[in-house]
Amino acid sequence: MDIHVSYSLDVLLDKKLLEKVDLIVPVWTAGNITADQEKGLLLAVESGVGIGGWHGGMGDAFRGNPSYQFMVGGQWVAHPGSIVEYEVHIMKPDDSIVKGIKDFKMKSEQYYMHVDPSNEVLATTIFTKTTVPWIENCIMPVVWKRMYGRGKVFYSSLGHARADFDVPEVREITRRGLLWAIR
């Protein structure tokens, strides 16, 4: 693979570059994106460029941009209790992204998100013993995939800290998800 790293969202204005890209991996928590940058990203994905990412780098980017959130299929809202122990439940065991992976435990931020009901949910978590009693027993998507036009979208809320990728299941789901999303 040839990898291009950009520390500026202006790369999303380069139509010729985006035509050559097979996968965009955003790592941009919160922040702002201009209308033209967002348009470049959305058009690239809609035309077939894949996008995949994890945690806040994709699911908590551009809070003021509903069109971006629509493409991703969700938006971070909170992580009640901060770092907690929780379980990840595999929902589609025959899907190539999670095939052969069993339910597993995490100790990290458990994301509460607003999610699109059209997502193909591959894994979930259940909020239990939470500091926010009104969400107890809430089942929340953790990993999903979807289409946006001709572009494949992969998202995982796992991956708050580098150490989260020491969990073999997290590392493998992320690897497979990004490979699935490539144009």
Phi, psi and omega in degrees: 000144168263130183245132176242120179253133177232137177259012179226140176286354177296343175301335180285354176268350184271089184300321181295320177293314183296332177293335181268344185282140178257337182208133173251130178240095182284139173226079190213081182289135180056229176070181182234151176229137180286164178301319180290322177296314179298317179300317178299317179295309183297320178294322179298311181294316180301328181278351176130352176291132178282156174221137180208145180189187186217160172044217185291339181297337176234322186272356176229029177266145168055060183303334182267014185236086180301330179294321175297314181297324177298318178295315182294322183098009179178173179210134176300141176240313184196163168229080183304131179086357181061243180274118182223164172270134178207169181247144175254127182251124178282126185258332182234074188298345179267353178289141185300334182287328183240005183303131178082356180264129179265165174309146182212164182260148177230154167230100186190192172287129175262112187281130166261126187227157164271127186231152179279127180293350178273357177297146170269099188280125181258334180208150180226172170223162177239129177282116178230153178048043184272159175284354181240091190300334183286352175251006178303138181070010175288130176268123186238129173302140179245320181228133176212168172222161182194171172252148171226100190065234177265358182270139176271137180240126175239135177219140173225130177280356178282146175118035179299315182237157179307323181298336177300332180279357170284344173285115187306323181294320179295313180299317183289319177299317180296313179301310181295321181296317179294320177296320178299320186285341183301137178303000000 
